[in-house]
């Protein structure tokens, strides 16, 4: 199994990329991967580059990915279950974007079979997207990005430095063409 972990703060485009990959791969929820405490599957399965393609998380709501999974321990457990399979696993989520921790330890021995892709979306763009999402939902309460989003943005940047220092394969994903950029990286990962 090969794996690609897309990282970024709220509004950076992680879930947008995942939804496009679900569409392109024809991925559907895989009932084999239902957690005992939850009734919904936490893995989508499709086909990408003529191989099985797995996406972690649920995408039934606006926010998706690993943030819909109850804990990072379950994310690590799912990666472990998929490790010996053929194909590629893609996963994203804010919960895991600003740390290495449990999930990083679960994939540490994957070496070059695992890529951490960090979106380079500017903070101002992330703030604008989060504001727009809030308004779409009818949430017109005052929004102060310095309370959470700015801190999360800095934490993601710190996680990127940490990942490099710890020897993970780290790539920058261009936010202006994120889907194409990720597809290219997945294709290269698949070919290796």
CORZIQUI-V925275 format. One record per residue. PHI is phi in degrees with one decimal (999 if undefined). D_LAST is the distance of its C-alpha to the last C-alpha in whole Angstrom. Layout:
phi->{PHI | PHI}
d_last->{D_LAST | D_LAST}
This chain:
phi->{999 | -111.7 | -142.2 | -131.4 | -109.8 | -89.9 | -124.6 | 170.3 | -84.6 | -54.8 | 79.6 | -81.8 | 114.7 | -59.0 | -69.3 | -57.8 | -62.2 | -59.6 | -63.4 | -65.9 | -67.6 | -60.0 | -62.1 | -66.2 | -93.3 | 66.9 | -66.7 | -130.0 | -56.2 | -104.0 | -66.0 | -63.0 | -109.0 | -86.6 | -81.4 | -54.5 | -84.8 | -122.1 | -94.7 | -101.0 | -69.7 | -108.3 | -139.4 | -103.1 | -128.8 | -145.1 | -134.4 | -139.6 | 56.4 | 60.9 | -133.5 | -57.8 | -130.3 | -114.6 | -126.9 | -80.9 | 107.8 | -108.5 | -128.4 | -82.4 | -118.6 | -58.6 | -89.0 | -143.3 | 72.6 | -65.7 | -70.0 | -92.4 | -93.2 | -57.4 | -156.5 | -66.3 | -63.8 | -71.0 | -59.1 | -60.8 | -63.2 | -63.3 | -61.0 | -62.4 | -66.2 | -85.1 | -49.6 | -90.5 | -88.5 | -90.3 | 122.3 | -131.7 | -115.8 | -117.3 | -148.8 | -152.4 | 160.5 | -64.4 | -51.6 | -102.5 | -75.3 | -106.8 | -153.4 | -99.0 | 39.2 | -58.6 | -68.9 | -59.3 | -64.9 | -69.1 | -112.0 | -54.5 | -84.9 | -76.3 | 57.0 | -75.0 | -81.2 | -130.7 | -119.8 | -102.8 | -102.1 | -104.1 | -66.1 | -100.4 | -63.1 | -62.1 | -54.1 | -60.8 | -67.9 | -60.8 | -61.4 | -61.5 | -66.8 | -64.7 | -58.4 | -62.5 | -61.9 | -61.0 | -65.7 | -58.2 | -80.5 | 85.4 | -89.8 | -106.5 | -67.2 | -55.2 | -118.9 | -113.3 | -62.8 | -72.3 | -75.0 | -136.8 | -61.6 | -63.0 | -64.6 | -63.9 | -59.1 | -64.9 | -64.3 | -64.7 | -62.6 | -65.3 | -64.2 | -62.5 | -61.6 | -61.6 | -61.9 | -64.0 | -61.7 | -88.2 | 88.3 | -72.5 | -77.2 | -119.6 | -128.0 | -95.4 | -104.3 | -70.8 | -64.8 | -78.1 | -146.4 | -58.2 | -62.3 | -62.5 | -62.1 | -65.0 | -59.0 | -62.8 | -64.5 | -65.1 | -63.7 | -65.4 | -60.3 | -64.7 | -74.9 | -68.8}
d_last->{11 | 9 | 12 | 13 | 17 | 19 | 22 | 25 | 29 | 31 | 31 | 28 | 26 | 24 | 26 | 26 | 22 | 22 | 25 | 23 | 20 | 22 | 24 | 21 | 20 | 23 | 23 | 26 | 27 | 26 | 30 | 28 | 27 | 31 | 32 | 35 | 37 | 36 | 36 | 33 | 30 | 27 | 24 | 23 | 21 | 20 | 18 | 15 | 13 | 15 | 14 | 16 | 16 | 18 | 20 | 22 | 26 | 28 | 29 | 33 | 34 | 33 | 32 | 29 | 26 | 26 | 29 | 31 | 30 | 33 | 31 | 28 | 28 | 28 | 25 | 23 | 25 | 23 | 20 | 21 | 22 | 18 | 16 | 16 | 16 | 13 | 12 | 12 | 15 | 16 | 19 | 22 | 25 | 28 | 29 | 26 | 25 | 28 | 27 | 24 | 26 | 26 | 23 | 21 | 22 | 21 | 17 | 18 | 16 | 13 | 12 | 9 | 8 | 11 | 12 | 16 | 17 | 21 | 23 | 25 | 28 | 31 | 33 | 36 | 34 | 33 | 37 | 38 | 35 | 37 | 40 | 40 | 38 | 41 | 44 | 42 | 43 | 46 | 46 | 48 | 49 | 48 | 45 | 44 | 41 | 41 | 42 | 38 | 36 | 37 | 36 | 33 | 32 | 32 | 31 | 27 | 28 | 29 | 26 | 23 | 25 | 25 | 21 | 21 | 23 | 22 | 18 | 16 | 14 | 16 | 16 | 19 | 19 | 22 | 25 | 26 | 23 | 21 | 20 | 19 | 17 | 15 | 14 | 13 | 11 | 10 | 9 | 6 | 5 | 6 | 4 | 0}
